[in-house]
Amino acid sequence: DAKTTQPPSMDCAEGRAANLPCNHSTISGNEYVYWYRQIHSQGPQYIIHGLKNNETNEMASLIITEDRKSSTLILPHATLRDTAVYYCIVRVTTSGTYKYIFGTGTRLKVLA
Amino acid sequence: NAGVMQNPRHLVRRRGQEARLRCSPVKGHSHVYWYRQLPEEGLKFMVYLQKENIIDESGMPKERFSAEFPKEGPSILRIQQVVRGDSAAYFCASSPPGGKSYGYTFGSGTRLTVV
């Protein structure tokens, strides 16, 4: 099972910031939080990842709470092309191997 | 710097035929993962392979499905005697060896339609 929970859907006005929350209350101390998005039926696209500190790149910012039990992905100026399903993922480790288990994600709709 | 290459992009098979899906990882990546996505659903983990080894196949159906990642050449996901329920998008991802912080690079997927 996925180790994260996200709201199923969100709307955001074009040009405004989109803030997508994620809960990962069972995250281990050395586990990273990853964000991907899937536009239409394309392959998932990597956005950003982080461990403890807030991270920023050309696509987005990632804010991780101090207790690491939740995080927020911020798209600073959402455009129509940002309409997609956004997945917050924490790697699952079993028997010494690890893999990403995708949850249901948040379907973000950017409105004109 | 090519990403993950999957082919074919679209594959149509009649019930009972075999489907072969290919995945060439990013150059230098030795870890490959296969996911399946049914229409209007999320991605479901199927199998994790390293060169010549299956590391985790906990998401693979017990029958008809197999995967390999030979020393040379692409990773192959094989589905024997396909049924309508196998119709889905199959995504492959790769990652470099070691380093728990590395994310996955995904391919564009193969859309399998069973008629």
Interface residues (C-beta under 8 A of the other chain):
Chain A: N30 Y32 Y34 Y36 Q38 S41 Q42 G43 P44 Q45 Y46 H49 L51 Y87 R91 T94 S95 T97 Y98 K99 Y100 I101 F102 G103 T104 G105
Chain B: V4 Y33 Y35 Q37 G42 L43 K44 F45 Y48 I55 D56 S58 A89 F91 A93 K100 S101 G103 Y104 T105 F106 G107 S108 G109 R111
